[in-house]
Amino acid sequence: MKAANVFLLFVVTAAAEIAGCYLPYLWLRKAAPVWILIPAAMSLVLFVWLLSLHPHAAGRTYAAYGGVYVAAALAWLWAAAGSMGYPRGGALPAWNGGHLLRSSRDLVRRAHGGLL
């Protein structure tokens, strides 16, 4: 799977997760109608299915997905509430964490002569 496709998969997965969590919030806190729980449940089912499509080892995949999720959540906050929230740079440390996991694997392989 190409990097652009994986990134798009992360973005769609994050959107499904955010929608699946935001819609019940609207019902619980903002007096939205109870039927809004139906698309919330459908969104969470889509989220779980999309997780099964992610192509790599779980640890590295979810570290990278975490960075995309934080970026998507901040974008949603900006779009829905008109605020970027705090911290403004929250996606960057998460994204760097995913890169660190990938880099550390490569460093360990080189240190052991490629035996791992």
C-alpha positions as CSV (number, residue, x, y, z in Angstrom):
1,M,0.0,0.0,0.0
2,K,1.4,3.4,-1.0
3,A,2.2,6.0,1.7
4,A,-0.5,8.4,0.3
5,N,-3.1,5.6,0.5
6,V,-2.1,4.7,4.1
7,F,-2.3,8.4,5.1
8,L,-5.7,8.7,3.5
9,L,-6.8,5.5,5.4
10,F,-5.6,7.2,8.6
11,V,-7.6,10.3,7.9
12,V,-10.8,8.5,7.1
13,T,-10.3,6.2,10.2
14,A,-9.8,9.3,12.4
15,A,-12.9,11.0,10.9
16,A,-15.0,7.8,11.6
17,E,-13.7,7.7,15.2
18,I,-14.3,11.4,15.8
19,A,-17.9,11.3,14.4
20,G,-18.6,8.1,16.4
21,C,-17.6,9.9,19.6
22,Y,-19.0,13.4,18.8
23,L,-22.5,12.3,17.9
24,P,-23.2,10.7,21.3
25,Y,-21.8,13.8,23.0
26,L,-24.4,15.8,21.1
27,W,-27.1,13.6,22.4
28,L,-25.8,13.5,26.0
29,R,-24.8,17.2,26.4
30,K,-26.5,19.2,23.7
31,A,-30.0,17.6,23.7
32,A,-29.7,16.2,20.2
33,P,-32.4,13.6,19.3
34,V,-31.9,10.0,20.3
35,W,-31.8,8.8,16.7
36,I,-28.4,10.5,16.4
37,L,-27.0,7.4,18.1
38,I,-27.7,5.3,15.0
39,P,-25.2,7.1,12.8
40,A,-22.8,7.2,15.8
41,A,-22.9,3.4,16.0
42,M,-22.5,3.1,12.3
43,S,-19.5,5.4,12.4
44,L,-17.9,3.3,15.1
45,V,-18.5,0.1,13.2
46,L,-16.9,1.8,10.2
47,F,-14.0,2.8,12.4
48,V,-13.4,-0.7,13.6
49,W,-13.6,-2.1,10.0
50,L,-11.1,0.6,8.9
51,L,-8.7,-0.4,11.6
52,S,-8.6,-3.9,10.2
53,L,-7.4,-2.5,6.9
54,H,-4.3,-0.9,8.3
55,P,-1.3,-2.6,6.7
56,H,1.6,-2.7,9.2
57,A,2.5,-3.9,12.7
58,A,0.1,-2.6,15.3
59,G,2.6,-0.6,17.4
60,R,4.0,1.5,14.6
61,T,0.7,1.8,12.8
62,Y,-1.2,3.1,15.8
63,A,1.7,5.5,16.7
64,A,1.4,7.0,13.2
65,Y,-2.4,6.9,13.3
66,G,-2.3,8.7,16.7
67,G,-0.5,11.7,15.1
68,V,-3.1,11.8,12.3
69,Y,-5.9,11.5,14.9
70,V,-4.7,14.4,17.0
71,A,-4.3,16.5,13.8
72,A,-7.9,15.6,12.7
73,A,-9.3,16.2,16.2
74,L,-7.7,19.7,16.3
75,A,-9.1,20.4,12.8
76,W,-12.5,19.2,14.0
77,L,-12.3,21.4,17.0
78,W,-11.4,24.4,14.9
79,A,-14.3,23.6,12.4
80,A,-16.9,22.8,15.0
81,A,-16.0,25.2,17.8
82,G,-14.0,27.9,16.0
83,S,-11.0,27.3,18.3
84,M,-7.8,25.3,17.9
85,G,-7.9,24.5,21.6
86,Y,-4.8,23.7,23.6
87,P,-2.1,22.7,22.9
88,R,-1.9,24.1,19.4
89,G,1.0,21.9,18.4
90,G,-0.5,18.7,19.8
91,A,-0.3,16.7,16.5
92,L,3.4,17.3,16.0
93,P,4.7,15.5,19.1
94,A,2.4,12.5,18.3
95,W,3.6,12.4,14.7
96,N,7.2,12.6,15.9
97,G,6.5,9.7,18.3
98,G,5.5,7.5,15.3
99,H,8.6,8.5,13.5
100,L,10.7,7.8,16.5
101,L,9.3,4.2,16.7
102,R,10.1,3.6,13.1
103,S,13.6,5.1,13.4
104,S,14.4,3.1,16.6
105,R,13.5,-0.2,14.9
106,D,15.9,0.7,12.1
107,L,18.6,1.6,14.6
108,V,18.3,-1.6,16.5
109,R,18.5,-3.6,13.2
110,R,21.7,-1.8,12.2
111,A,23.2,-2.3,15.7
112,H,22.6,-6.0,15.5
113,G,24.0,-6.4,12.0
114,G,20.5,-6.8,10.4
115,L,19.8,-10.0,12.4
116,L,16.5,-8.7,13.8
